[in-house]
Amino acid sequence: MASRFSVSYWLDATGEKEARARALDIAVEQTVEIPREIVPRGYVEDEILGRLENLKSADAERGGFLAEISYSEDDVGGDFLQLLNIVFGNSSIKTGTRVESLQLSDGLRKLCPGPRFGAAGLRARTEVNSGPLIMSAIKPVGLSTSELADLTHRFALGGTHLIKDDHGLVDQPTSPYPERLKACVEAVAEANASTGFQCAYVPNITGPASQIFERAFLAKEAGAGAVMLAPSLVGFDVSRTLAADPGFCLPIISHPTFAGANVITPTTGFSHRFYFGTLQRLMGVDAVVFPNFGGRFGFSREECLSILHGCTEDLGELKPIFPAPGGGMTFERIADMQQVYGNHVIYLIGGALLRESDLASACRALRARIADLSLPAN
């Protein structure tokens, strides 16, 4: 018998009888996808069919029920996308059903070795041993390569640890990818030579499927410090494949564009903890960008805390990763955020810095502010 893993689902049901019926329907839908009464006896029924392991009421405030359903590793067959298909394939089309968490088996840990670097690896590459990291973005789309490289240079002079492309920067005529990559890597190197910092440029490699890996390896050869991609646009297996490639040795940062429908409704999709935490680590991501509470998006403090938990909870050999909250970040928010995230965070601050006339000085002031608020290292 193969080992089993389990998924916890939240179900919008008014009573235990309804919840049990819905949970048993998921167990069938996610595996054999035929009427329960004609499931073949023996191996298919005993091994392949999902099993309802536990059913309990959710908390009183939320209502509904939590159902734990286990699946055989044989359902997955060593295929990462089939794993996701088992977790929430056809059932994702149904209302009142949400994935809350995933409990890994030993076989899944081998299938998904996780991040190559994780938070500790990013610290080593940026030489920031404790406290939060700072990341910003060069933008807007429409600026020339030289203008974007100048922004990159000034961010690096100010000590911004990670300087990423805006997620809208791809291969536009105003700043073609190879040209921007070369100019921004050189801009960071020049700034680092004068400051002694280890700032890194992070190009966006999101693009057509035929070009993503070419852009990734171009970034590696050019001397980029990491790469960024949008899994909800390019596909969930791209970062896992890159992270596992022995010839590609750069950290991967995940951007949330196109992902909102997966999490923003509380009765469908995925929990914030699973989508921005567990799933990103399974994909081999080293840091995940998501909307911060109190910004221009609607994530709550509790949802952001759950993401922090998903990024750091013990998943065996899957390394913890950095949460990178952004979206409306301001200097005034830092103290509040420090109370929530502690030192295990990358602050993504864009517009609040870009509006400053002396960008490098503003970045240095931000570093000092964060250093003053950082908690003592454990």
N, C-alpha and C positions, 0 to 999 in steps of 0.2 A: 504494500500500500504506500502511495506517495504521501509526502508531508502535505499539510494543509495550511493555508493562510486565511485570514478572515477580514471582512469589511464591516464596519458599523454604518448603518443607514438610519437617518431620521425619517420617520413616516408620519404624515399628517393623517391620523386616524382618530376617530371619536371613541373607540373602545378596543379592548384587547382582541376580541374576535375579528374585527375588521383589520387590525394591525397584523395579526397572525396570517390572515389570508393574503394580505398584500406582501408580507415578507416571503411567504412560500411561493408566491407568484414571481418575485424577484429571483429566488433560488432557481426556478425553472428557466426564466427568461434569460438569465445571464449565462446559462450553461447549455442545456439541451434544446431549449426553444421549441418544444413540442408539448402537447397536452400531457399533464402529469400521469394520467391513467395509461398512457401508451409508452412510457419510459421503459426501455428494455431492462429486464432484471439482470442481476449479476453486476459486472464491472461498471456499466453506465450508471445504473441506479446507486450502486454502493460507493462509487469513487467519483465519477464525473459530475453528477447532480449536486448542486449546491445544498448545504445543510443549514437549517436554522438552528443555531447553537444557543441563542439567548434572546429574550424579548422582555423589555421593561419599559415602564413609563419614563418619558423625558422629564426634565424639571418642570415644576408647576407653571412657571412664567412662560415658558415656551410652549408647553403642551405637546401632544403627540407621543410617539413611541420610538425607542431605539432598538433596532434589530441587528444582531450580530449573525452574519452568514459566512460560513467557511466554504472554501473552494480548494480543490485539489491542484497541486502543482502540475499534474498531468493536463489540466485544462489549459494551462499556459503554454506548455510545449517549448519553453526556452525562448519565447518571443515577447519582447517588452511591450509592443503595441497590443498583442493579444492579452497581456496582463491588464492593460487599461480597458480593453474591451470587456474582460471579465468583471472588472471592478464596477464599470458603469456604462455598459454598451447600450442595448436597447432601452434599458430602464431609465436612462438619462432623458428619454423622450417623454416620460410620464411625469405628471405633476405631483406635488406633495411628496417628493422623494429626494433625499439629499445624502451624499456621501459625507460622513463625519470623520472617519479615520480608517487607517489600514494597519493591520498587525502582520508584520512580515514573518515569513518562514525562512529557514536556512537556504532553501533553494532560490528564493527571491533575492536574498542578499548576494548570492553568487551571480545571478542574472543582472543585478543592478549594483555594481561596485561603488557607485556614488561619485561624489566630487573627487577630483584628483588633488585639489588644493584645500578646499574648505576655508573656513575663517582663519585657521592657523597659517595656512599657506599664503593667504593674502597678506596677513601681517608680516610674514617673513619677506615677501617680495617688496612690500612698501617700507619695511624696517620700522614699523609701528608696533611695538611690543605690548602696549596697553592703551586703553582708552579708545574712544570712537575713531573711525576713519571719516574722511570728508571726500565726497564725490560731487562733481558738478558736470554740466553739459554745455558743449559749444552749440550755439544756435543763434538765429533762426535759419531754417532752410531759405535759400536765396542768397546768402552771403557767399562771397568768393572763397576759394581755397586759401588765399593769402589772409583774408579777414578772419577765417576760422582758425588758421594757424596762429595768428596774432592773439586771439582769445586764449588758445591753448597755452601759448607761451606765458601770458600774464597770469593765468590760473596756476601754472607750475611755479612761477616766480613767487607766488603767494603761499606755496606749499600745499595746494590741493592734492590729496593723495592719488585720486583717480579722476581723470578728465575724459569723459565719454562723449561720443557723438550724441546729438539729439536723435531720438528714435526715428525721426523723419528724414534724417540724412542717410542717403543710400548711394546712388550713383548719378545724381542730377548733373546736368550740363554745367551749372555754376560751380560745382565742386565734385568732379569725378572721383570715385573711390580710390583708385591707385594714387592719384595726385594728392588727395587729402591725406591719405595714410602716410605717405612719405613726408609731407610738409609738417604734419602734426607730430610725428615721431621725432623729427629733427628739432621742432620747437621745444618739446619737452626735454630732449637731451641737452640742448643749449641752456635752458633754464636750470636744470639739475647740476650742470657743470659749474654754474655760478653760485648756487645756493647750497649744494651738498645734499639736497633732498633726493628721495627716490620716488618722485611722482611718475605716473604712468598714463599713457594715452590708451584709450579703450575704443577702438573703432566698432561701428555697427556693421555686422556681417549679414544682417537680415537681407534676403534677396531671393531671386529665383532659385529653385532647387538645384539647377545645373551650375550655379555660381557660388553657393554658400561655402562649400569646402575650399574652393579656390581662394575666396576672400579670406577665409580663416588662415590658410597657410601663407598667404601673402602677408597677413598681419604678423604672423610668427617670424617670417624671414625679415620683415622690415624693422622689427624690434619693438612692436607694441607690447604693452604690459598685460593686456587681457583682451577679450573680445566680448561684444554684447550681441545678443540675438533676442528675438521675440518668439518664444515657443508656440504661442497660439496662432502665429502666422506661418511659421516655417515647419511646424510639426514637432511633436513631443519627443521624437527619437533622435533628432539632430544633435542636441547637446549631449545626450548619452553617448552617441557614437563618437563625437569629438572628444569627450572626456576620456573615453576608453582607448582612443587611438594613441599608440605609443610614440608616434612621430609628432603629435601635437601636444605641446606642453605649455599651454596658456590657461589661466583661469577664465571661467565663463560667467558672465553676468546676464541675468534674465530680465527682460523688460515686459511689463504687463499689458501692452497695447493689444487690443482685440480679445482680451481675456475677461472683460467685465461681466459678460453674461454668465460666466461660469460660477460667479460667487455673489453677485449683488442682490439676488433675491433669496430670502431666508428659507424658502420652501423647495428650492430646486438646486441643481448643480452640486457644488462642493463647499465644504466648510473652508473658511479662510486658512485655518491651520493646515488642512490637507493640501489645498491647491498651492498656496504660497510657501509651504514648509515641506511636508513629506514628499509631494510630487516633484518639487524642484530638486530635492536631494536625490531622488531616484533617477532623475534626468541627468545628474552629474553637474548641476549648477553650483557655483561657489558663492554667489551673492544674488539676492532676488530683490528687484525694485518693486514697490507697491505703494499705493496711496496712503499717506499718513493721516491719522485722525486729526480733525480740526483744520484740514487744508481745504483745497477746492473740490475734493471728492468726498464721498459720504462714509468712509470707513470709520467705525467707532474705536474708542480706546480699547475696549474689550476684544474686538476683532484683531486689532494690531498686536495686542498681547498674545493672542492665540497664534498669530503668525510667528512671533518670537519663539514661542514654545515649539512650534513645528520645525523651526530652523535649528533648534538646539537640543531637543529631547534625544534620549539615548535610543539610537537605532542600530546598535551593534557597531559594525565597522563603517557605516555611512557617516562621514565626517559632518560635524555641525557646520552650518554656513552662516553668512552674514545677512540679516535683514537690512534692506536699504530703503527706508521710508522717504518719500518725497511728495511733491505736488502741493505747492503753496507754502513751502518751508520759509520761515523767517528767523532772524536772529532772536527775536523775542520768544520764540517757541522752544528754544534749546533746553532751558531749565526744566520745562514741563516734560519734554521728551526724554531727558536724562533720567527722570524718575521712572519712566516706563521701561526704557530699553537698557538702562545702565550703560556699561562700556561695550556691550556686544552689539554694535550697530555701525552702519555706514550712513552718515547724514548726507542725503542728496539735496543740495541747495543750488538752484539755478537762477531764477529770476531775481531773487533778493540780492544776489551778488552782481548779476549783470547790470542792474540799475545803478550800481556804484560807479562814480567817475574814475576812481583809482582802484581798479579791480584787484591788483596784487596786494595793496594795503588792506583792502576789505577781507581778502582771504587770510592774511596774516592775523588780522583782528579776530576773525572767526576761529582760527586755530587756538589763539590764546584764550578765547572765551570758553571753548570746549575743554581745553586743558584745565582751566580753573574749576570747571564743574565735574570733571571726570572723577569717578569713584576710585579709591585706592585699589590697586591690583590685589587679587586674592592670593 
